[in-house]
Amino acid sequence: MTGRWLAALIRAYPPGWRRRFGRELETLVEDLAGDGRPPLSVALNILRGAAAAWLTDRRTALPDRTTALLAVLWSWVCFAATAAWFGKNAGEYPSAALAQSVGNTHPGLAITTDLLLVAGIIGIVITLVAAVPFAVASVRRAVAERSRATLALIATPPTTVIVWLAGLKLANTAAAGSTTRFVAVSVWLLAGVLGIAASTLAVGKVVARGGYPDWTWRVGLAAAAAVTVVMAAGAGATFAWGLAARPVRPGPDGGAIGWIIVVASMMLTTLRAVWALASLRGRRRATAA
Amino acid sequence: MEFTEPVVLVLSSLAGGPKHGYALARDIESFAGVTLGPGTLYGAISRLEKHGWIEALPTDDRRQPYRITAPGAAALAERLTAMQKVASAGLSRLALRPAR
């Protein structure tokens, strides 16, 4: 038990370092815990080692392409979820009819929401296109290795989409405006968020196994860079929307708090993606040096 | 590469044959009386592997064994010889020091 919580501290190490030595260090920590070493002293030593790894080993501290790619993927998923929620609200803001009339009066609002929608569509298309070579290579490998677990992970995202869309259709069959429908749709939306998270985790697990040809990584990283640009454009459009919508916002705060939260979330996820790609570039330079 | 104490201890232990992390920790404790924490031990192992002074051996076990490489053995021999000179000089000077 002690060994287990001590081993959890290994997560403090840089991802690249953990990938190479994490399992070995975990085994050692469990062995030493069995020897009766003072847990606090072992814990402090692990944390000191993690700090040293971050500070001294630039190459392993910086993310490799798997880590960078998955960081961009997670950032994009979080961004897209926020953008979808915001885009839906903005499109009906404060009602669909008023949104249209406000859009006519303030063309900037319509342009920014359209830009966000276009950015979202482009981002999704790029993601799907880049996913194809990874999916094909992963399926081939899983079939060759007869790995049912990998095949199940690969099947998770499409299965989730099919099940979720079918469930949504079912939830919408309840009488319009009824409590049953409201509850069913709300629960199903929450299930959708969990499904997105599960699918992203599954993709991450498959991709982390590596073994893809170089050109596949190049496609993946080019797509990651393109998606990051799309995120930056979407965040910019949402920011501009908030500024343009100021004069026509109803309510005491003009709905500014929600907008600020959305923009902050979009900017944070975009910066996370930029940071991942910039760190990968830094790692390549350090490796070349 | 900086010859820190853990680096010398790990190389000295591996000079006696391949070992995994836990065996290294126990061996170092027995011949040097030094208790290396897991973070310190793996800090040394990662640096040594990066410099090519030790290498991982293929294994199916969860415990990864390492062995010293030829450059690692040469570097250790050089370092221990230098340390021996310092130790001899220091000990002989201590012996010559007039008693107070």
Contacts between the chains, C-beta under 8 A, distances in Angstrom:
chain1	res1	chain2	res2	distance
A	17	B	46	6.8
A	20	B	46	7.4
A	21	B	42	5.5
A	21	B	45	7.2
A	21	B	46	5.9
A	23	B	62	6.9
A	24	B	20	7.7
A	24	B	21	5.9
A	24	B	42	7.2
A	24	B	62	7.8
A	24	B	63	7.3
A	24	B	64	4.6
A	25	B	21	7.3
A	25	B	38	5.9
A	25	B	39	8.0
A	25	B	42	4.9
A	27	B	21	7.1
A	27	B	22	7.5
A	27	B	62	4.8
A	27	B	63	5.7
A	28	B	20	8.0
A	28	B	21	3.9
A	28	B	22	5.5
A	28	B	25	7.1
A	28	B	38	4.9
A	28	B	41	7.1
A	28	B	42	7.2
A	28	B	63	7.9
A	29	B	38	5.1
A	31	B	21	7.8
A	31	B	22	4.3
A	32	B	22	7.2
A	32	B	25	6.8
A	32	B	38	6.0
A	37	B	35	7.9
A	41	B	37	6.8
A	42	B	37	6.1
A	42	B	38	6.4
A	44	B	37	7.9
A	45	B	37	2.8
A	45	B	38	6.2
A	45	B	39	4.3
A	45	B	40	6.0
A	46	B	37	7.4
A	46	B	38	6.0
A	46	B	39	4.5
A	47	B	39	7.2
A	48	B	37	7.7
A	48	B	39	5.4
A	48	B	40	7.5
A	49	B	37	7.4
A	49	B	38	7.2
A	49	B	39	2.3
A	49	B	40	6.3
A	49	B	42	6.2
A	49	B	43	4.9
A	50	B	39	6.8
A	52	B	39	7.6
A	52	B	43	5.4
A	53	B	43	6.9
A	53	B	46	7.3
A	57	B	46	6.9
A	57	B	47	7.8
A	57	B	50	7.7
A	60	B	46	7.2
